[in-house]
Amino acid sequence: MTGVVLIFGVSGFVGGYLAKEFCSFGYKVYGCDISESSDIADQVTFIPCDILDQVQVRKVISETKPMYIVDLAAISSVSYSWKEPAKTMAVNVEGALNIFESAKEIIPNTKILVIGSSEEYQRSDDPINEEFSLDSCSPYGLSKITQERFAKLYREQYGMKIYCVRAFNHTGVGQSDRFVIPSWCRQVALLSAKKENGNIIVGNIDVYRDFSDVRDVVRAYRMILESEKSKTIYNVGSGKATKLKDILDYIVSLSSCKISIEIDPSLVRNGENAKIYCCNELIRKDLCWYPQYDISDTVKDIYEYYYNMFT
């Protein structure tokens, strides 16, 4: 056995992939969440836990004594964070603090990985590296900046091994269709399965974003925790800016139906940054990590997942 990993938020989209990643490398994986997902690997031991309940968090950490802890328990939707800013701050910040405090008392030498976001950064049309200024314009991004600053505080005051990633957009089979690529794939696949021409509803398709396959992202998370050379903050992203319209055109091309595009103004964010993509040179140099999956293959996998669901 390689070691013990504890994943908070294991029932989420990324949690299932991360659990499989660690299991495939021989780790004993414990996963915590409010409820269990059917997508969790059979090798994972599930423990019900509310990250906002410090007693529960402390109990889980005390019982498992993990080598690595990953905090994936989060409210990760920017639009939802505007509707529920207090809840977003509670889950994303108080939840992380419950982990930090419990680990500090029980296993202060464990490595902890907290997941931040490109939403933390100040707007820029240039590739964003780890030295760029942080200046979020959403409650979600602000919660992640705050989480990261607490991580720095605990590193400096208590000598804890807490690492932070700023993850750019990532997708894959199983991601909620509240997110852009699964939403488009689902809509087009449904029309294709019914052999019907029709419209699909989209938001702003003229912006550029940095998309990665979730499997590349969780591999980066594992490598950061395993390496003794890891720095405390890394960007994780493809390093490429892809126009959403190009992704949409590709999805539509997968169907033989005639599909029209309808833009819903309610799906267009005011003041949205035209281009967001990362510079991933640091993680490439330090850990020899690089993307292994082409995003077009990932998009096709998502489309085929929905098409098979509907036929």
Residue, then its C-alpha position, 0 to 999 in steps of 0.5 A: m500500500t502506497g499510503v492513505v489519502l482523504i478526499f473531502g468532496v469526493s462525490g463531486f465531479v472532480g472527486g470521483y476522478l481524483a479517487k480513481e487516480f489515487c486508487s490506480f496508484g495503489y493508495k488507500v482512499y477515503g472519501c467524504d461528502i454529505s452523500e455518496s455518489s454512484d460514480i465513486a470507485d469501488q475501492v474507495t471507503f466512503i465516510p459521510c461528513d459535513i465539512l462545516d461540522q468541525v467535530q465530524v471533520r476532526k473525527v474523520i481525520s483522527e480515524t484515517k490519519p491520512m498522508y494526503i488530504v485534498d479539499l474538493a468540497a466547494i461551491s464552484s459555480v460563479s453564478y450560484s455564488w452571486k445568489e448565495p455569497a454567504k453560503t459560498m464563503a462558508v463552504n469554501v473558507e470555513g470548510a477549509l479552516n475546519i480541515f486545517e485546524s483538525a490536521k494541525e492538532i492531529i497530523p500536522n505533517t500531513k500534506i494538504l491540497v486546496i483547490g483554487s481557481s482562475e477566478e482569483y486572478q485580475r483580468s488579463d488578455d495575456p497568459i496568466n502566471e502564478e505571479f499575476s495579481l489577485d483581484s476577483c470580481s465574483p463571490y466565488g473567486l473572493s472565497k478562493i482568494t480567502q481560502e488561499r490566504f488562510a493556507k499561507l497563514y497556516r504554513e507560516q504560523y504552524g509550518m504546515k504543508i499546505y499546497c494550493v492550485r489555481a485550476f482553470n476550466h476543466t471538463g469531462v464525462g460526468q460534469s453537470d450540464r450546468f457547465v457550458i460544454p456538457s450543456w451544449c453536448r447534451q442539447v445537441a445529442l438530444l436532437s441527434a438521438k431524436k433525429e430532429n432539427g432544432n435550436i440549442i440555447v447558449g450564452n456568450i460564445d465569443v470569449y476564449r477559455d482554457f479547457s483541460d480534461v479532468r483526467d489531466v487535472v487530477r493527475a496534476y493534483r496527485m503529482i503536486l502532493e507526491s513531489e518533494k519539489s512542489k512549490t506552494i502554488y501552481n496553475v493547472g491548465s492547458g495553456k491554450a486559449t480556445k474560443l467557445k464558438d469553435i467548441l460549439d461548432y465542433i459539437v454541432s458538427l458531430s450531429s447530422c441534424k440541422i442545428s441553429i444557435e439561439i443566444d439567451p441574454s440571461l446566460v451572458r455575464n456582464g463584464e465577462n473577461a474576453k480571454i482567460y488562459c494560463c501560463n503552465e510553465l511552472i508546473r511543467k518545469d517543476l513536476c514535468w506535468y503536461p496535458q495528455y488529452d486533447i480537448s476535442d477528444t474530451v468534448k466528443d466523449i461527453y457528446e457520445y455519453y449523452y447520445n448513448m444515454f438518449t438512444 
